[in-house]
Amino acid sequence: MQSVAENKKSNNIAEYIIYMYQMEDLIRSYQGNREEINTFIVEKYPVSEEDKTEIADWYLALLDKMEAQNILEKGHLEELNSLVADLAQIHWNQLKIDPKYFEAYSKAKPFIIDAVMQADGEDLGNEIQICLNGVYGLLLCRLLGRKVSDEQLKSAEAYGDILSTLSYHYKVKNTISKN
C-alpha cells in the first residue's frame, strides 16, 4: 500500500489523491476498528508476514492521522487538502498562460457549474476539488456496480483532462525544485 501510494505520488499526484481518498473511505468502512482492518484488509493480502506487518503499519499510521485530524467520519487528510490547494494554484496559473489548458478547462467548466448547482448550497471546495470528486465518484459507482450515466462519463473525461495536465505540471514543478 505504501509503495503503491508513493509510486502514485511521485508519478501522478491526482491519482495519488484519489487513491488516498479511497484508502480513507476503506478505513471509514471499518469505523477505524484496528482489529477489523487487520483481519479484513491486511490479512487478505497474499504476501509474506513481514510484508503484512508493513501493510498493517501503513494502514494504522493512516488511521492514526485520520483520528488526530478528526476526519474519521468525513473530510480528508490535511496533506491531501494541501495538495489540492497546490493543484488549484497551478490551475489558476495555467489558465493565464496556456491556451490548450484553457480550452480543456472550458470543456469541464459546464460540468463544474452543474456540480455546484446540484450541491444545493453545500460548499464543494475549489474547482480542482470538484474535478477530483467527480472522478472519484465515477470510480465509486463502478466499484459498487452502479450504472454510470453518459453525463458522468463526459464530466469525468473532462475532469480527467484537467487533472492529468495539472499532475504533469505538478511533477515538473517538483522535479525542478528538487534539483
URBELTA-V509122 format. One record per pair of residues at least 6 apart in sequence whose ideal C-beta (glycine too) atoms are under 8 Angstrom apart, sorted by the first residue. I is the first residue (numbers start at 1). J is the second residue. If there is no record, write none. Layout:
# URBELTA-V509122
i;j
I;J
I;J
This chain:
# URBELTA-V509122
i;j
1;23
1;55
1;58
1;59
2;54
2;55
2;58
4;19
5;16
5;19
5;20
5;23
5;58
8;15
8;16
8;19
9;16
10;171
11;171
12;164
12;167
12;171
13;83
13;87
13;166
13;167
13;170
13;171
14;87
14;132
14;135
14;163
14;164
14;166
14;167
15;167
16;83
17;80
17;83
17;84
17;132
18;132
18;135
18;136
18;139
20;76
20;77
20;80
21;76
21;80
21;132
21;136
22;136
22;139
23;59
23;62
24;62
24;66
24;71
24;76
24;77
26;41
27;37
27;59
27;62
27;63
27;66
27;72
28;72
28;73
30;36
30;37
30;40
30;41
31;72
32;63
32;66
32;67
32;72
34;60
34;63
37;56
37;59
37;60
37;63
38;56
38;59
41;59
42;52
42;55
42;56
42;59
43;52
45;51
45;52
45;55
47;55
65;77
66;72
66;77
69;75
69;77
69;78
71;77
76;84
84;125
84;126
84;128
84;129
84;132
85;126
86;170
87;128
87;163
87;166
87;167
87;170
88;126
88;127
88;128
88;129
90;166
90;169
90;170
90;173
91;105
91;127
91;128
91;162
91;166
94;101
94;102
94;165
94;166
94;169
95;101
95;102
95;105
101;162
101;165
104;158
104;161
104;162
104;165
105;162
107;158
107;161
108;131
108;155
108;158
108;159
108;161
108;162
111;134
111;151
111;154
111;155
111;158
111;159
112;127
112;130
112;131
114;155
115;124
115;130
115;133
115;134
115;155
116;124
116;130
124;130
124;133
125;133
128;162
128;163
128;166
130;159
131;159
131;162
131;163
132;159
132;163
134;152
134;155
134;156
134;159
135;156
135;159
135;160
135;163
137;152
137;156
138;148
138;152
138;153
138;156
141;147
141;148
141;152
142;148
